[in-house]
Each structure stands twice: as C-alpha cells, then as structure tokens.
C-alpha cells in the first residue's frame, strides 16, 4: 500500500546434510540453528511416544 514500507524478502531455507555412522552432519550453509553441527539421529519411536503424551 502507498506510504508503507515494503516487506523484507523471505530468507530461503537451505540445508545440506549427510548421514554418517548414525549421525546427521549439517553443513555450514544451513540456515537453521544446527548449521555446522553433527547430531545423533533421534530414536523415532521415543519421539513419537513423547508427542502422544
């Protein structure tokens, strides 16, 4: 609208990762808080049970 500042452009979601030895390696170009980190793959059975509680 006239007189209003334009909205900022959306930041694209980027995530390049590898799975190595049961761990997820997030590369440094990721646009989230796990960028540059290697984390264990979650136990999906446990995660599903926590979500149901």
Gaussian input, Z-matrix of N, CA and C with variables (Angstrom, degrees):
# hf/3-21g

backbone

0 1
 N
 C     1     B1
 C     2     B2     1     A1
 N     3     B3     2     A2     1     D1
 C     4     B4     3     A3     2     D2
 C     5     B5     4     A4     3     D3
 N     6     B6     5     A5     4     D4
 C     7     B7     6     A6     5     D5
 C     8     B8     7     A7     6     D6
 N     9     B9     8     A8     7     D7
 C    10    B10     9     A9     8     D8
 C    11    B11    10    A10     9     D9
 N    12    B12    11    A11    10    D10
 C    13    B13    12    A12    11    D11
 C    14    B14    13    A13    12    D12
 N    15    B15    14    A14    13    D13
 C    16    B16    15    A15    14    D14
 C    17    B17    16    A16    15    D15
 N    18    B18    17    A17    16    D16
 C    19    B19    18    A18    17    D17
 C    20    B20    19    A19    18    D18
 N    21    B21    20    A20    19    D19
 C    22    B22    21    A21    20    D20
 C    23    B23    22    A22    21    D21
 N    24    B24    23    A23    22    D22
 C    25    B25    24    A24    23    D23
 C    26    B26    25    A25    24    D24
 N    27    B27    26    A26    25    D25
 C    28    B28    27    A27    26    D26
 C    29    B29    28    A28    27    D27
 N    30    B30    29    A29    28    D28
 C    31    B31    30    A30    29    D29
 C    32    B32    31    A31    30    D30
 N    33    B33    32    A32    31    D31
 C    34    B34    33    A33    32    D32
 C    35    B35    34    A34    33    D33
 N    36    B36    35    A35    34    D34
 C    37    B37    36    A36    35    D35
 C    38    B38    37    A37    36    D36
 N    39    B39    38    A38    37    D37
 C    40    B40    39    A39    38    D38
 C    41    B41    40    A40    39    D39
 N    42    B42    41    A41    40    D40
 C    43    B43    42    A42    41    D41
 C    44    B44    43    A43    42    D42
 N    45    B45    44    A44    43    D43
 C    46    B46    45    A45    44    D44
 C    47    B47    46    A46    45    D45
 N    48    B48    47    A47    46    D46
 C    49    B49    48    A48    47    D47
 C    50    B50    49    A49    48    D48
 N    51    B51    50    A50    49    D49
 C    52    B52    51    A51    50    D50
 C    53    B53    52    A52    51    D51
 N    54    B54    53    A53    52    D52
 C    55    B55    54    A54    53    D53
 C    56    B56    55    A55    54    D54
 N    57    B57    56    A56    55    D55
 C    58    B58    57    A57    56    D56
 C    59    B59    58    A58    57    D57
 N    60    B60    59    A59    58    D58
 C    61    B61    60    A60    59    D59
 C    62    B62    61    A61    60    D60
 N    63    B63    62    A62    61    D61
 C    64    B64    63    A63    62    D62
 C    65    B65    64    A64    63    D63
 N    66    B66    65    A65    64    D64
 C    67    B67    66    A66    65    D65
 C    68    B68    67    A67    66    D66
 N    69    B69    68    A68    67    D67
 C    70    B70    69    A69    68    D68
 C    71    B71    70    A70    69    D69
 N    72    B72    71    A71    70    D70
 C    73    B73    72    A72    71    D71
 C    74    B74    73    A73    72    D72
 N    75    B75    74    A74    73    D73
 C    76    B76    75    A75    74    D74
 C    77    B77    76    A76    75    D75
 N    78    B78    77    A77    76    D76
 C    79    B79    78    A78    77    D77
 C    80    B80    79    A79    78    D78
 N    81    B81    80    A80    79    D79
 C    82    B82    81    A81    80    D80
 C    83    B83    82    A82    81    D81
 N    84    B84    83    A83    82    D82
 C    85    B85    84    A84    83    D83
 C    86    B86    85    A85    84    D84
 N    87    B87    86    A86    85    D85
 C    88    B88    87    A87    86    D86
 C    89    B89    88    A88    87    D87
 N    90    B90    89    A89    88    D88
 C    91    B91    90    A90    89    D89
 C    92    B92    91    A91    90    D90
 N    93    B93    92    A92    91    D91
 C    94    B94    93    A93    92    D92
 C    95    B95    94    A94    93    D93
 N    96    B96    95    A95    94    D94
 C    97    B97    96    A96    95    D95
 C    98    B98    97    A97    96    D96
 N    99    B99    98    A98    97    D97
 C   100   B100    99    A99    98    D98
 C   101   B101   100   A100    99    D99
 N   102   B102   101   A101   100   D100
 C   103   B103   102   A102   101   D101
 C   104   B104   103   A103   102   D102
 N   105   B105   104   A104   103   D103
 C   106   B106   105   A105   104   D104
 C   107   B107   106   A106   105   D105
 N   108   B108   107   A107   106   D106
 C   109   B109   108   A108   107   D107
 C   110   B110   109   A109   108   D108
 N   111   B111   110   A110   109   D109
 C   112   B112   111   A111   110   D110
 C   113   B113   112   A112   111   D111
 N   114   B114   113   A113   112   D112
 C   115   B115   114   A114   113   D113
 C   116   B116   115   A115   114   D114
 N   117   B117   116   A116   115   D115
 C   118   B118   117   A117   116   D116
 C   119   B119   118   A118   117   D117
 N   120   B120   119   A119   118   D118
 C   121   B121   120   A120   119   D119
 C   122   B122   121   A121   120   D120
 N   123   B123   122   A122   121   D121
 C   124   B124   123   A123   122   D122
 C   125   B125   124   A124   123   D123
 N   126   B126   125   A125   124   D124
 C   127   B127   126   A126   125   D125
 C   128   B128   127   A127   126   D126
 N   129   B129   128   A128   127   D127
 C   130   B130   129   A129   128   D128
 C   131   B131   130   A130   129   D129
 N   132   B132   131   A131   130   D130
 C   133   B133   132   A132   131   D131
 C   134   B134   133   A133   132   D132
 N   135   B135   134   A134   133   D133
 C   136   B136   135   A135   134   D134
 C   137   B137   136   A136   135   D135
 N   138   B138   137   A137   136   D136
 C   139   B139   138   A138   137   D137
 C   140   B140   139   A139   138   D138
 N   141   B141   140   A140   139   D139
 C   142   B142   141   A141   140   D140
 C   143   B143   142   A142   141   D141
 N   144   B144   143   A143   142   D142
 C   145   B145   144   A144   143   D143
 C   146   B146   145   A145   144   D144
 N   147   B147   146   A146   145   D145
 C   148   B148   147   A147   146   D146
 C   149   B149   148   A148   147   D147
 N   150   B150   149   A149   148   D148
 C   151   B151   150   A150   149   D149
 C   152   B152   151   A151   150   D150
 N   153   B153   152   A152   151   D151
 C   154   B154   153   A153   152   D152
 C   155   B155   154   A154   153   D153
 N   156   B156   155   A155   154   D154
 C   157   B157   156   A156   155   D155
 C   158   B158   157   A157   156   D156

   B1=1.4343
   B2=1.5233
   B3=1.2909
   B4=1.4566
   B5=1.5313
   B6=1.3270
   B7=1.4493
   B8=1.5237
   B9=1.3305
   B10=1.4534
   B11=1.5200
   B12=1.3139
   B13=1.4628
   B14=1.5255
   B15=1.3282
   B16=1.4711
   B17=1.5224
   B18=1.3039
   B19=1.4525
   B20=1.5255
   B21=1.3303
   B22=1.4652
   B23=1.5229
   B24=1.3070
   B25=1.4629
   B26=1.5273
   B27=1.3333
   B28=1.4628
   B29=1.5298
   B30=1.3191
   B31=1.4648
   B32=1.5193
   B33=1.3226
   B34=1.4649
   B35=1.5223
   B36=1.3309
   B37=1.4574
   B38=1.5150
   B39=1.3233
   B40=1.4548
   B41=1.5179
   B42=1.3051
   B43=1.4600
   B44=1.5190
   B45=1.3045
   B46=1.4570
   B47=1.5206
   B48=1.3144
   B49=1.4585
   B50=1.5225
   B51=1.3265
   B52=1.4552
   B53=1.5121
   B54=1.3205
   B55=1.4553
   B56=1.5152
   B57=1.3405
   B58=1.4576
   B59=1.5253
   B60=1.3151
   B61=1.4685
   B62=1.5298
   B63=1.3131
   B64=1.4556
   B65=1.5186
   B66=1.3205
   B67=1.4629
   B68=1.5244
   B69=1.3254
   B70=1.4631
   B71=1.5203
   B72=1.3262
   B73=1.4630
   B74=1.5337
   B75=1.3358
   B76=1.4599
   B77=1.5245
   B78=1.3096
   B79=1.4632
   B80=1.5255
   B81=1.3150
   B82=1.4565
   B83=1.5103
   B84=1.3379
   B85=1.4669
   B86=1.5278
   B87=1.3391
   B88=1.4602
   B89=1.5253
   B90=1.3242
   B91=1.4644
   B92=1.5312
   B93=1.3206
   B94=1.4635
   B95=1.5223
   B96=1.3326
   B97=1.4633
   B98=1.5221
   B99=1.3253
   B100=1.4667
   B101=1.5263
   B102=1.3228
   B103=1.4685
   B104=1.5214
   B105=1.3283
   B106=1.4564
   B107=1.5208
   B108=1.3318
   B109=1.4591
   B110=1.5224
   B111=1.3183
   B112=1.4586
   B113=1.5238
   B114=1.3221
   B115=1.4685
   B116=1.5221
   B117=1.3364
   B118=1.4589
   B119=1.5182
   B120=1.3132
   B121=1.4597
   B122=1.5267
   B123=1.3380
   B124=1.4650
   B125=1.5184
   B126=1.3249
   B127=1.4517
   B128=1.5256
   B129=1.3045
   B130=1.4563
   B131=1.5241
   B132=1.3366
   B133=1.4587
   B134=1.5218
   B135=1.3311
   B136=1.4582
   B137=1.5212
   B138=1.3341
   B139=1.4617
   B140=1.5250
   B141=1.3301
   B142=1.4551
   B143=1.5253
   B144=1.3347
   B145=1.4515
   B146=1.5195
   B147=1.3402
   B148=1.4643
   B149=1.5258
   B150=1.3305
   B151=1.4576
   B152=1.5307
   B153=1.3300
   B154=1.4676
   B155=1.5336
   B156=1.3198
   B157=1.4787
   B158=1.5107
   A1=108.75
   A2=114.73
   A3=121.23
   A4=110.26
   A5=115.50
   A6=121.50
   A7=115.07
   A8=118.25
   A9=121.03
   A10=109.62
   A11=115.46
   A12=120.21
   A13=109.14
   A14=117.06
   A15=118.87
   A16=110.70
   A17=115.80
   A18=120.99
   A19=109.65
   A20=117.77
   A21=119.22
   A22=110.33
   A23=115.64
   A24=120.39
   A25=108.76
   A26=118.17
   A27=119.68
   A28=110.47
   A29=115.14
   A30=120.45
   A31=107.54
   A32=117.17
   A33=118.26
   A34=110.62
   A35=116.00
   A36=121.79
   A37=107.73
   A38=116.59
   A39=121.69
   A40=108.23
   A41=116.87
   A42=119.92
   A43=109.30
   A44=114.72
   A45=120.24
   A46=106.56
   A47=116.06
   A48=119.42
   A49=110.02
   A50=114.25
   A51=122.91
   A52=107.88
   A53=116.76
   A54=121.60
   A55=106.73
   A56=115.21
   A57=121.42
   A58=108.44
   A59=116.76
   A60=122.21
   A61=112.64
   A62=117.50
   A63=121.16
   A64=114.64
   A65=117.39
   A66=122.04
   A67=108.72
   A68=116.89
   A69=122.25
   A70=107.74
   A71=115.73
   A72=121.47
   A73=107.50
   A74=116.62
   A75=121.94
   A76=108.49
   A77=116.28
   A78=119.86
   A79=110.75
   A80=115.47
   A81=121.94
   A82=115.19
   A83=118.63
   A84=119.70
   A85=112.70
   A86=118.04
   A87=120.68
   A88=109.86
   A89=116.39
   A90=121.53
   A91=111.44
   A92=116.84
   A93=120.48
   A94=109.37
   A95=115.32
   A96=120.74
   A97=114.35
   A98=118.98
   A99=120.75
   A100=112.91
   A101=117.23
   A102=121.21
   A103=110.04
   A104=115.31
   A105=121.03
   A106=114.52
   A107=118.23
   A108=121.40
   A109=111.43
   A110=115.05
   A111=121.85
   A112=107.06
   A113=116.37
   A114=120.95
   A115=109.92
   A116=115.20
   A117=120.40
   A118=109.95
   A119=116.46
   A120=120.45
   A121=106.70
   A122=117.85
   A123=118.63
   A124=111.88
   A125=115.81
   A126=122.40
   A127=106.62
   A128=117.39
   A129=120.98
   A130=112.97
   A131=118.39
   A132=119.82
   A133=110.22
   A134=116.87
   A135=121.20
   A136=110.73
   A137=117.29
   A138=121.22
   A139=110.15
   A140=117.89
   A141=121.48
   A142=110.93
   A143=117.80
   A144=120.89
   A145=111.56
   A146=117.66
   A147=121.14
   A148=110.46
   A149=117.54
   A150=121.28
   A151=111.84
   A152=117.22
   A153=121.11
   A154=111.78
   A155=117.03
   A156=120.81
   A157=112.22
   D1=155.94
   D2=-178.60
   D3=-62.72
   D4=134.11
   D5=177.35
   D6=85.10
   D7=-6.33
   D8=179.13
   D9=-98.15
   D10=144.76
   D11=177.46
   D12=-68.27
   D13=142.74
   D14=178.24
   D15=-67.49
   D16=150.19
   D17=177.25
   D18=-70.44
   D19=146.95
   D20=177.04
   D21=-66.62
   D22=150.27
   D23=178.44
   D24=-67.20
   D25=140.65
   D26=179.01
   D27=-65.67
   D28=145.24
   D29=177.15
   D30=-86.55
   D31=125.72
   D32=-179.03
   D33=-69.47
   D34=144.19
   D35=176.30
   D36=-82.43
   D37=123.44
   D38=179.62
   D39=-127.42
   D40=133.16
   D41=174.66
   D42=-153.69
   D43=113.71
   D44=171.66
   D45=-110.11
   D46=131.72
   D47=-176.56
   D48=-149.56
   D49=163.38
   D50=176.16
   D51=-132.06
   D52=150.74
   D53=171.38
   D54=-107.42
   D55=120.32
   D56=-177.64
   D57=-135.36
   D58=124.56
   D59=176.94
   D60=52.14
   D61=42.66
   D62=176.70
   D63=75.00
   D64=16.25
   D65=179.16
   D66=-129.07
   D67=150.47
   D68=178.15
   D69=-99.93
   D70=122.59
   D71=178.16
   D72=-103.02
   D73=109.50
   D74=178.55
   D75=-89.41
   D76=126.09
   D77=-178.59
   D78=-75.28
   D79=165.91
   D80=-174.90
   D81=-68.12
   D82=-14.68
   D83=-179.18
   D84=-86.31
   D85=0.26
   D86=179.10
   D87=-64.30
   D88=146.74
   D89=-177.86
   D90=-102.33
   D91=29.36
   D92=178.26
   D93=-132.26
   D94=176.29
   D95=-171.76
   D96=-68.06
   D97=-11.97
   D98=179.14
   D99=-92.67
   D100=4.25
   D101=179.92
   D102=-54.54
   D103=132.31
   D104=176.91
   D105=78.11
   D106=6.27
   D107=-178.28
   D108=-111.88
   D109=157.57
   D110=172.49
   D111=-118.83
   D112=126.51
   D113=-175.92
   D114=-129.26
   D115=155.84
   D116=175.17
   D117=-67.89
   D118=146.92
   D119=172.88
   D120=-71.44
   D121=128.44
   D122=-178.58
   D123=-65.60
   D124=151.45
   D125=173.92
   D126=-75.95
   D127=104.34
   D128=-172.30
   D129=-64.26
   D130=-29.36
   D131=176.29
   D132=-64.56
   D133=-41.81
   D134=179.22
   D135=-67.52
   D136=-42.70
   D137=179.51
   D138=-61.56
   D139=-42.85
   D140=-179.87
   D141=-63.39
   D142=-39.92
   D143=178.90
   D144=-66.73
   D145=-38.13
   D146=178.38
   D147=-65.46
   D148=-37.66
   D149=179.65
   D150=-66.70
   D151=-30.49
   D152=-178.66
   D153=-76.66
   D154=-22.79
   D155=-176.66
   D156=-72.79

